[in-house]
Amino acid sequence: MPSDLDTLLDMGFDKPKAELAVKKSGGLQGALEWLETNQDKSYEEIVAASDNAASAHDDDPNAEPAPLQPGEQARSLVCNECGKKFRSQAQAEFHASKTQHVDFAESQEELAPLTEEEKKAKLEELRKKLAEKRAGTSEQDKLDKKRNEEIRRKSTKETQDIKEELKKKEQLKEAAAKRKEKQDELDAKARIKAKIAADKEERRLKAEKEKAEREGRAAPAVAEEASAPSTSGPVASKPASAYTEARLRLQTPGGNLQKTFPVMTTLFEVAAAVTQETGNEVQSFTQNFPKKTFDAVDFGANLKELGLVPSASLIVR
């Protein structure tokens, strides 16, 4: 037949706690009551409390002698404050530590031990309580895990949004740098062309002057710039460089869009505006006349550089 300790271990109790329960109660019934009362305490907390209680008892000069042990004349102990009866001194001491009752007396009444049916009922009741407690702990673990997962997902999404925003800013910054670099290159080329033209004109005038001196005639006068056209005559259209805005007709899969942008807007910024309005990523723009396709390589250039000023019609792909 298994011992009381083996029965408690089979029920799933920790060995140190089960051994302490058997030691303090002296039997299976008392051990079950003790374990039920102390189910929320750790083994270390129980040992520390017992040591403190023992120390306080040893230091108390007015402490009464311990009750008689089973087998002596007294058959049981009774608490005069609540009327509860105990088979052993260990059970009475445990009751005193839990309730702070101090008035105990010896009794001649012999308490009958638990029957097998009562033991089984007591064990079954304790099993149910343990199962309910474990189920509650498991459910709480699930809730905690779900809450932690929600916090992790929210944090991940916020981090991803920040990364996307930084990426867009970096792309805009790179596009602006490329645009400036290209504009500086165009300005440098224009200055070089102007310098070459001025040098060529200077050499021509010098040659004509020397020729006139050799022939003994006056040097030709420098030609005056053509006067501005009369207001009564036909008005010439403005050059593309004079416009500050570009009107774009954008043909998307969902319909046509009419947009106006500053001429220095990059094609990357136009693509971002189309994506924001339609929800579709833009891979390229196609111009039917003259036939040309602008892909990611051209996205760093502005509308003026791409010849899309003052207006253009583009197919969005």
Buried (B, 14 or more C-beta within 10 A) or exposed (E): EEEBBEBBBEBEBEEEBBBBBBEBBBBBBBBBBBBBBBEEEEBEEBBEEBEEEEEEEEEEEEEEEEBBEBEEEBBBBBBEBEEBBBBBBBBBBBBBBEEEBEEBEEBEEEBEEBEEEEBEEBBEEBEEEBEEEEEEEEEEEEEEEEEEEEEEEEEEEEEEEEEEEEEEEEBBEEBBEBBEEBBEEEEEEEEEEEEEEEEEEEEEBEEEEEEEEEEEEEEEEEEEEEEEEEEEEEEEEEEEEEBEEBBBEBBBEEEEBEBEBEBBBBBBBBBBBBEEEBEEEBEBBBBEEEEBEBEEEBBBBBBBBBEBBBEBBBBBB
